[in-house]
Structure formats: structure tokens, C-alpha cells
């Protein structure tokens, strides 16, 4: 911010300075009263020199840490379990009586409801 100190600043530069001050406040480098004072000066600054003075005793801002990877989606494992359960029921129904098929008709909704809830939770919001 010290290049061409007499150059006037716009709203974007003031907003960036306020964000950087907020980062320093969040890191504990500024007390609340000092943050308030510097934020007011940043909002009223007309030149780069005025903004530069606000950061003279503060270290350069650090780049934000990368976001952690999202958790693994459990849907493929649940879907695989449902397929295995259906195949097992078909095999058992063909080997023995039709009672196994009835069991599948009762067990399948118990598995399908959580799968539908997981899928609905992972869908992006509309709008």
C-alpha cells in the first residue's frame, strides 16, 4: 500500500483494508478499541499513505488456509449394501420358500428410507 502514497483510494481499497484489519483483530494483534479506531480511519482514508499508516506496525496479511476436503459420501456404501441385500434375498427366495422375498419387502424400506435421507441431505439447495 506504500506505492504512490498520494494516489487516492476507492471503496474497494478501503474495504480490503477493513478486511485486513479484521484479520489482525481476529488474530489478537489489535484490541477492540484499537480495531475500532483504525477501522474508522480506514473508512475515512483518502490516499494510500493514510491506509499504509494503519498497517505500519502490523505484519503482512497471511493467505487463508485451504478448506479441508469434504467428508466422504456414504451413499455408495449404502447403495452397495442394498444391492447385496436384494441379491441375497433373490438367491434365498429361489433356493427356499417365498418367505425370504417377504422379508426383503419389509427390510428394503428400512434401508431405502435412510438412503433417501442421505441423498436429500447431499443435494445442493435450490435457488
N, C-alpha and C positions, 0 to 999 in steps of 0.2 A: 504494500500500500504506500510505499515511500517513493515510487516512481512519479515524476512530475507532481510534486506535492501541491502545486497551486491549481491543479485541474479540479474542476467542480465534480461532485459526485451526484449520482441519481438515486432513485428509490431502491434499485437493485443492490447497489453497493452498501447502502445503509442497512438494508435487510440482511445482507450477508454478514455485516459487522455485528448486527444484533444476534444472529445465529451463532457466530463465533464466541461472542461474549457469553451466551447461554451455555455453550460447551465448557467454557472456562469456569463458569459458576457451577455447573454440574460436576466438574472435576474437583471442586473445592478450592480453586485458586482465588476466587472472589467471594467476599462476604456479601450478604444480601444488600446491604446499604451501598457497598461499592459497585455491585452489579447495577443497581437502580440508577446510581449517579452516571455510570458510564453508558448505560442504555439511553438515558435522556440526552447525553452529549452526542451519542451516535445518531439518534433520531434527528437532532438539530444540526448535524455536521453539514458543511457546505463544500469542503475540499478534502482531498485525500490526506493532506497533512493533519487535519483535525481528526480524521479516523485513525491515522497512524499513531498519533499520540496516545490513543486509548489502549493500544496493544504494545507499547514500548517496553513494559515490564513483564509481558506475558510470553510464554513460548509459542512457537508457530503451531497452528492447529494440526491435530493428527487426523489422518484419514479414518473414517469409520471402519470398524471391524466388519468383515464379510458376514453375511447372515448364515446361520447354521443350516445344514441340509434338513429338509423337511423329513419327518418320520416316515418310515416305510409304510406303504399302503397294505393293510392286512387283507384287502379284498381278494387278491389272487389265492392266498392260502385258504380262505374260507370257501371260495368257489371250488377249489380243488377238493376240499373235504366234502362238499355237496355232491360233486360228480362221483367221488369214490363211494359215498353212501348210496347213491342211486344205483351204481353198477353192482354193488354188493347186494342190494335188495333185489335187483333183477335176477342175479345169479341164484340167490337163495330161493326166490319165488319159483324159478324154473326147476330147481332141484327138489324142493319140498312142496308144501301146500301154498295156498294163496294168502295165508296169514301174514307172511312177510311183506307182501305187497300192501296190505292194510297198514302194517307198521310204518312203511315208508310214507304212506299218505298222511300219517299223523306226525312223523318225525320231520318230514320235509318242510312243513310250515314253521316248525320250531327253529329250523336252520335258516329258512328263507327270510323270515322277519328281521333277524339281526343283519343279514346281508343287505337287505333293502335299506336299513337304517344307516349302515356304514356307507353305502353308496350315496345316499341322500346327503350325508354329512360331508362327503368329499366333493360333491358337486359345487361349482362356483356359484355365488349368489347371483340372482338375476338383477339386471339394472346397472 
